[in-house]
Amino acid sequence: MSADTDNARIPPVGMPKGERFRLLAGHAVLVAALAALPLAGNYAQGLAAEVLIFAIFAMSLDLLIGYTGLLSFGHAAFFGLSAYAVVTLGVHLGINGWLGMLAGIVISALGALVIGFFCIRVSGIPFLMLTMAFSQLLFSISVKWRDVTGGTDGIGGFQRPVLFGWSLDDRLVMYYVTAAGFLLAFWFLRRLIGSPLGSIFIGIRENELRMRTIGYPVQRFKLIAFVIGGAVAGLGGALYAFFNGFVSSDILHWALSGDAIIMVILGGTGTIIGPVIGAAVFLLLKNFVSSHHEYWMLWVGVTFILCVMFLRQGVWGVLSKDLPRWLRRVPGRRRKDTR
C-alpha cells in the first residue's frame, strides 16, 4: 500500500512557480488549521493534541516502513522510552520537563542505535519479530522494575514545565506546544526525504541488492534510518508524557506498535501526510465509536480490512491521486474541458 513517493518529496528549488505556490499554500492552510482548532472547544482541542502526538509517532514509523522498507513491530519501544524518561526524571529526580524531553529523545535514539545494531542484520519476518522481541523485553522491565516505573500501575505526579511564563498545565498552551512539536517533526521529515539521504533510503526500499552492488553500505544506512525514526518517536513520547502527566507499561507493549502500523497503512505508506491522516482516522474511530459501542476495535478492524482491500494506497493516496483522476472522468466536466 505505497503511494507515489514523489508526492512526499520536496520539489527542487527551481520548481515551477505554480507548484511552489501550491506547496506554500498547503503549508499555510495546515498552520492556519492547527492555529484555529482550539476554537472548536476543549474536547476537540484535547483530541487534536492527542492526534498530533500519535501523528508524530506514525510519521516516524513510516520513515522505516514507507521509505526504507523496514517493517518494525517494536517501534513503541522508542515512544515509551522517551515518555518514561521524561516522567521518571521529573518525578524521582525533579529534573525540569524540557531537560527531560531532551534526555528522552537522546535515550530513544540511543535505544534505537542498540536495538537497530542487532535487528538490521536480518530482514523480513525475522526483522519484524526481533523488533517486537526487544520491545517486549523493555515492556517486561517496566513491569518488574516497580520502584522506578510503577509497574502496571504506572507512575504519575509529573509536574508539567513552564514555557516563557506559561504553564503547560493550561490546556491551550499544551495544545500549541504539541502543534509546534508536530510541525517541527513534519518539516524535518519532509526535508529529510527530499535530501540525498532520503533518496538513499528510498533506493534501499526499492532495490536493496542494487544499492549494495553500486557500493552503498546498506546496513549502515538502515541503522541511520532506524536511529532517526527512534529519535522522532522519542519526540512524540515526550509530548505524550507532557500531555498526560502519567505513563504506564502499556506504552511499551507491542500492541501500540500494531496501532501505529494501522495508522500508517490507513493513511498511506511512503508519504509524510498519510500517517497524519491515518492517526486522525484511527483516533476518531476510537473516541467516537467507543462512546457508543463496547467493541470499538471490531469497527477499527473492519475499516482496516476495507482499506487494505479497496484503498491500496491509503486514504491520502485516494485523495491525492485517484480522486482527481475520477473527477476528470466525469462526463460533464470532460465536455466542459473540450470546449
Stockholm file with secondary structure:
# STOCKHOLM 1.0

chainA/1-339         MSADTDNARIPPVGMPKGERFRLLAGHAVLVAALAALPLAGNYAQGLAAEVLIFAIFAMSLDLLIGYTGLLSFGHAAFFGLSAYAVVTLGVHLGINGWLGMLAGIVISALGALVIGFFCIRVSGIPFLMLTMAFSQLLFSISVKWRDVTGGTDGIGGFQRPVLFGWSLDDRLVMYYVTAAGFLLAFWFLRRLIGSPLGSIFIGIRENELRMRTIGYPVQRFKLIAFVIGGAVAGLGGALYAFFNGFVSSDILHWALSGDAIIMVILGGTGTIIGPVIGAAVFLLLKNFVSSHHEYWMLWVGVTFILCVMFLRQGVWGVLSKDLPRWLRRVPGRRRKDTR
#=GR chainA/1-339 SS CBCCGGGGSCCCTTCCHHHHHHHHHHHHHHHHHHHHGGGGCHHHHHHHHHHHHHHHHHHHHHHHHTTTCCCCSCTHHHHHHHHHHHHHHHHHHCCCHHHHHHHHHHHHHHHHHHHHHHHTTSCSHHHHHHHHHHHHHHHHHHHHCHHHHCGGGCBCCCCCCEETTEETTSHHHHHHHHHHHHHHHHHHHHHHHTSHHHHHHHHHHHCHHHHHHTTCCHHHHHHHHHHHHHHHHHHHHHHHHHHHSCBCGGGGSHHHHHHHHHHHHHHCBTCSHHHHHHHHHHHHHHHHHHTTCSCHHHHHHHHHHHHHHHCTTHHHHIIIIIHHHHHHTCHHHHHHHHC
#=GC SS_cons         CBCCGGGGSCCCTTCCHHHHHHHHHHHHHHHHHHHHGGGGCHHHHHHHHHHHHHHHHHHHHHHHHTTTCCCCSCTHHHHHHHHHHHHHHHHHHCCCHHHHHHHHHHHHHHHHHHHHHHHTTSCSHHHHHHHHHHHHHHHHHHHHCHHHHCGGGCBCCCCCCEETTEETTSHHHHHHHHHHHHHHHHHHHHHHHTSHHHHHHHHHHHCHHHHHHTTCCHHHHHHHHHHHHHHHHHHHHHHHHHHHSCBCGGGGSHHHHHHHHHHHHHHCBTCSHHHHHHHHHHHHHHHHHHTTCSCHHHHHHHHHHHHHHHCTTHHHHIIIIIHHHHHHTCHHHHHHHHC
//
